[in-house]
Amino acid sequence: MFTRRDLIVALVSITATVTVVAVARNENPVLTSTVWDWNKIPVTKTNVGSTRKFFQAPTPTLKDLECHVTTLNPGQTSHPPHKHPAEEVLIIREGTVEVLNNGELKRVGPGSVILQASNQMHGIRNVGDTPATYHVFQWVSEKTPAK
């Protein structure tokens, strides 16, 4: 037999759970068709240059889609070579970079496109005399490995 106190505790617990689930869903709403103005995206200074975070959220077909723009000062790398399960595409906006891709170093400039496949070692370094800026698009799908 349930007491009145048991029923109140159960009701409060259910309400709290439903609220937490609703808040969690609203924290990362599904992206729809949107436009982001370059001039309205905040610039965050880093030790090696700067970044602009455009978005990171699920879409109707992806678990997660992220877009950010990195600017590297001359001679700088964003981070040491690494690999991760998510795939990503980089589009060079300006400058000259050296890219570690499939175990090879390649130099590319503005307009170049780089695909970093899942769990393959990669890295990027600004080898020019001016800042290098590139767009990064990274995604996670149902087929993306856990690690």
BELGIQUI-V711247 format. One record per residue. N is the residue number from 0. RES is the residue in three letters. BURIAL is 1 if it has 9 or more other C-alpha atoms within 8 Angstrom, else 0. Layout:
BEGIN
n & res & burial
N & RES & BURIAL
N & RES & BURIAL
END
This chain:
BEGIN
n & res & burial
0 & MET & 0
1 & PHE & 0
2 & THR & 0
3 & ARG & 0
4 & ARG & 0
5 & ASP & 0
6 & LEU & 1
7 & ILE & 0
8 & VAL & 0
9 & ALA & 0
10 & LEU & 0
11 & VAL & 0
12 & SER & 0
13 & ILE & 0
14 & THR & 0
15 & ALA & 0
16 & THR & 0
17 & VAL & 0
18 & THR & 0
19 & VAL & 0
20 & VAL & 0
21 & ALA & 0
22 & VAL & 0
23 & ALA & 0
24 & ARG & 0
25 & ASN & 0
26 & GLU & 0
27 & ASN & 0
28 & PRO & 0
29 & VAL & 0
30 & LEU & 1
31 & THR & 0
32 & SER & 0
33 & THR & 0
34 & VAL & 0
35 & TRP & 0
36 & ASP & 0
37 & TRP & 0
38 & ASN & 0
39 & LYS & 0
40 & ILE & 1
41 & PRO & 0
42 & VAL & 0
43 & THR & 0
44 & LYS & 0
45 & THR & 0
46 & ASN & 0
47 & VAL & 1
48 & GLY & 1
49 & SER & 1
50 & THR & 1
51 & ARG & 1
52 & LYS & 1
53 & PHE & 1
54 & PHE & 0
55 & GLN & 0
56 & ALA & 1
57 & PRO & 1
58 & THR & 1
59 & PRO & 0
60 & THR & 0
61 & LEU & 1
62 & LYS & 1
63 & ASP & 1
64 & LEU & 1
65 & GLU & 1
66 & CYS & 1
67 & HIS & 1
68 & VAL & 1
69 & THR & 1
70 & THR & 1
71 & LEU & 1
72 & ASN & 1
73 & PRO & 1
74 & GLY & 1
75 & GLN & 1
76 & THR & 1
77 & SER & 1
78 & HIS & 0
79 & PRO & 0
80 & PRO & 1
81 & HIS & 0
82 & LYS & 1
83 & HIS & 1
84 & PRO & 1
85 & ALA & 1
86 & GLU & 1
87 & GLU & 1
88 & VAL & 1
89 & LEU & 1
90 & ILE & 1
91 & ILE & 1
92 & ARG & 1
93 & GLU & 1
94 & GLY & 1
95 & THR & 1
96 & VAL & 1
97 & GLU & 1
98 & VAL & 1
99 & LEU & 1
100 & ASN & 1
101 & ASN & 0
102 & GLY & 0
103 & GLU & 0
104 & LEU & 0
105 & LYS & 0
106 & ARG & 0
107 & VAL & 1
108 & GLY & 1
109 & PRO & 1
110 & GLY & 0
111 & SER & 0
112 & VAL & 0
113 & ILE & 0
114 & LEU & 0
115 & GLN & 1
116 & ALA & 0
117 & SER & 1
118 & ASN & 0
119 & GLN & 1
120 & MET & 1
121 & HIS & 1
122 & GLY & 1
123 & ILE & 1
124 & ARG & 1
125 & ASN & 1
126 & VAL & 1
127 & GLY & 1
128 & ASP & 0
129 & THR & 0
130 & PRO & 1
131 & ALA & 1
132 & THR & 1
133 & TYR & 1
134 & HIS & 1
135 & VAL & 1
136 & PHE & 1
137 & GLN & 1
138 & TRP & 1
139 & VAL & 1
140 & SER & 1
141 & GLU & 0
142 & LYS & 0
143 & THR & 1
144 & PRO & 0
145 & ALA & 0
146 & LYS & 0
END
